[in-house]
């Protein structure tokens, strides 16, 4: 099943994330957003996002050319370099490569972070960058033991980016219901793309068939199940 699902909520309150996830239990690749915390005690496994950890050091380096930040970026860059080789391999092979090559590098990075954290004052930008990774280290390195999960959530971030960029131009959804409808439409469009369909052809065919489609067969119109009724005319 390949799908992209959007949900519209009027605020960033954690209750909206909890409502959306419901009783789902699985592996959630995410940043340090507090709204997910309750789920981690109820069957959801936290997979940390290495890109967010990297961003803390990148911002630190951009601000003052920190040598420590540059070294951290070098370490993390090495972890990403290792990811390039097995990206098209099955999960078990990807895990083997991570265990053999990435795990020793990650352990070296962790030890380096611990040593340097003792040398910087609390509250400094450097301390904050180090603490972000050190406090979430277990979650950040779970990908090493599971070839089915990614090193970061950049794929999801890219799916959200059109909405994030659009907010500055759209300003308002109009109402809660309008926002929910927009999320539903965007879900269908992005899921159609994800399953290799042309979104226009998909929506045209689905909207044509929908009025006469039997309720028991409605799943046939979902992007991951859909095949055009008249392939030569769509």
C-alpha positions in Angstrom: 0.0 0.0 0.0 1.4 3.3 -1.1 -0.3 6.4 0.1 0.2 10.0 1.2 -2.4 11.2 3.8 -2.9 14.8 4.8 -4.9 15.9 7.8 -6.1 19.5 8.5 -6.2 20.8 12.0 -6.8 24.4 13.3 -3.6 24.4 15.4 -0.4 22.5 16.3 -1.9 21.2 19.6 -0.7 17.7 20.4 -4.3 16.5 20.7 -4.7 16.7 16.9 -1.7 14.4 16.3 -3.0 11.9 18.9 -6.5 12.0 17.3 -5.1 11.4 13.8 -2.9 8.5 14.9 -5.6 7.0 17.1 -4.8 3.4 18.2 -2.2 3.0 15.4 1.0 1.3 16.6 4.0 1.3 14.4 7.3 3.1 13.7 7.0 6.9 13.4 9.9 8.8 11.8 9.6 12.3 13.2 11.4 15.3 14.7 11.1 16.4 18.4 7.5 17.7 18.1 6.0 17.3 21.6 2.6 16.2 20.2 3.9 12.7 19.5 5.3 12.1 23.0 2.2 10.4 24.4 2.1 7.9 21.6 5.7 6.7 22.4 4.4 5.2 25.6 1.4 3.5 23.9 2.9 1.2 21.3 4.4 3.7 18.8 8.2 3.4 18.2 10.0 6.6 17.8 12.4 6.8 14.9 14.5 10.0 15.1 15.2 12.2 12.1 18.9 12.6 11.4 18.2 15.5 9.1 16.8 17.5 12.1 19.8 16.6 14.2 22.1 17.7 11.4 20.2 21.0 11.0 21.1 22.1 14.5 24.8 21.8 13.7 24.3 23.4 10.2 22.7 26.4 11.8 25.4 26.6 14.4 28.1 26.5 11.7 26.3 29.1 9.6 26.1 31.5 12.5 29.7 31.4 13.7 31.7 28.9 11.6 32.0 26.6 14.6 34.7 24.0 14.2 32.8 21.7 16.5 29.7 22.0 14.2 31.9 21.4 11.2 33.2 18.2 12.7 29.7 17.0 13.6 28.6 17.7 10.0 31.5 15.6 8.8 30.4 12.7 11.0 26.8 12.9 9.9 27.8 13.4 6.3 29.6 10.1 6.6 26.4 8.4 7.8 24.5 9.8 4.8 27.2 8.7 2.4 26.8 5.1 3.6 23.0 5.4 2.9 23.6 6.0 -0.8 24.9 2.6 -1.5 22.0 0.4 -0.1 19.1 2.7 -0.9 17.7 0.3 -3.6 18.5 -2.9 -1.7 16.0 -5.0 0.2 15.7 -4.1 4.0 17.8 -7.1 5.2 20.7 -6.1 3.0 20.4 -2.5 3.9 20.5 -3.4 7.6 23.6 -5.5 7.1 25.5 -2.6 5.5 24.3 -0.2 8.2 25.5 -2.6 10.9 28.9 -3.1 9.3 29.7 0.4 8.3 27.3 3.0 9.8 27.0 1.6 13.4 30.7 2.0 14.2 30.6 5.6 12.8 27.5 6.4 14.8 29.1 5.0 18.0 32.2 7.2 17.3 30.0 10.2 16.8 28.1 9.5 20.0 31.3 9.3 22.0 32.7 12.4 20.4 29.5 14.3 21.3 29.6 13.1 25.0 33.2 14.2 25.3 32.6 17.7 23.9 29.3 18.3 25.8 31.4 18.3 29.0 33.5 21.1 27.6 30.8 23.6 26.7 28.6 25.7 29.0 24.9 24.9 29.5 22.6 27.2 27.5 25.1 27.9 24.7 24.2 27.3 21.1 26.7 24.5 21.0 25.2 22.8 24.0 21.8 23.0 22.6 22.9 21.4 19.3 24.6 18.6 21.1 21.8 18.1 23.5 19.2 17.7 20.7 21.1 14.6 19.5 22.3 13.2 22.8 18.8 13.3 24.4 17.3 11.5 21.4 20.3 9.3 20.5 18.4 6.0 20.9 15.7 7.1 18.6 18.2 8.6 16.1 20.1 5.4 15.8 17.1 2.9 15.6 17.4 3.0 11.8 20.7 1.1 12.2 18.9 -2.0 13.4 16.0 -1.9 10.9 16.6 -1.7 7.2 12.9 -0.9 6.6 13.1 2.5 8.1 14.9 5.6 6.7 17.6 7.7 8.3 15.3 10.8 8.3 11.9 12.0 7.4 12.9 14.1 4.5 10.5 12.3 2.2 7.6 13.3 4.3 8.9 16.9 4.6 9.0 17.1 0.8 5.3 16.0 0.7 4.4 18.7 3.1 6.5 21.4 1.5 3.9 22.5 -1.1 1.5 23.2 1.7 4.1 25.0 3.8 5.0 27.2 0.9 1.4 27.8 0.0 0.4 29.1 3.4 2.1 32.4 2.7 0.0 32.9 -0.4 -3.3 31.2 0.6 -3.5 32.8 4.1 -6.8 31.2 4.9 -8.5 27.9 4.1 -11.9 29.6 4.6 -13.2 27.2 7.3 -12.3 24.0 9.1 -14.4 22.1 6.6 -12.7 23.7 3.7 -9.3 22.8 5.1 -10.4 19.2 5.6 -11.7 19.0 2.0 -8.5 20.5 0.7 -6.5 17.9 2.7 -8.7 15.1 1.2 -8.2 16.3 -2.3 -4.4 16.7 -1.8 -4.3 13.2 -0.4 -5.8 11.8 -3.5 -3.6 13.8 -5.8 -0.3 12.9 -4.0 -1.3 9.3 -3.6 -2.1 9.0 -7.3 1.4 10.4 -8.0 3.0 8.0 -5.6 1.3 5.0 -7.3 2.5 6.1 -10.7 -0.7 7.7 -12.0 -1.3 10.9 -13.8 -3.4 12.9 -11.2 -5.6 14.5 -13.9 -6.4 11.1 -15.6 -7.0 9.6 -12.2 -9.4 12.3 -10.9 -11.2 12.5 -14.2 -11.9 8.8 -14.3 -12.8 8.6 -10.6 -15.2 11.5 -10.7 -16.9 10.1 -13.8 -17.4 6.7 -12.2 -18.2 7.8 -8.7 -21.9 8.5 -9.1 -22.6 4.9 -10.2 -20.0 3.1 -8.3 -21.4 0.7 -5.7 -20.5 1.4 -2.1 -19.1 -2.1 -1.7 -16.7 -1.5 -4.5 -15.7 2.0 -3.6 -12.2 0.8 -2.6 -11.6 0.1 -6.3 -11.3 3.9 -6.8 -8.5 4.4 -4.2 -5.2 5.3 -5.8 -3.4 2.1 -4.8 -6.2 0.0 -6.3 -7.3 2.1 -9.3 -7.2 1.0 -12.9 -8.9 3.2 -15.5 -12.3 2.0 -16.7 -11.4 3.0 -20.3 -7.6 3.1 -20.5 -7.7 4.2 -24.2 -9.8 7.2 -23.5 -8.4 8.6 -20.2 
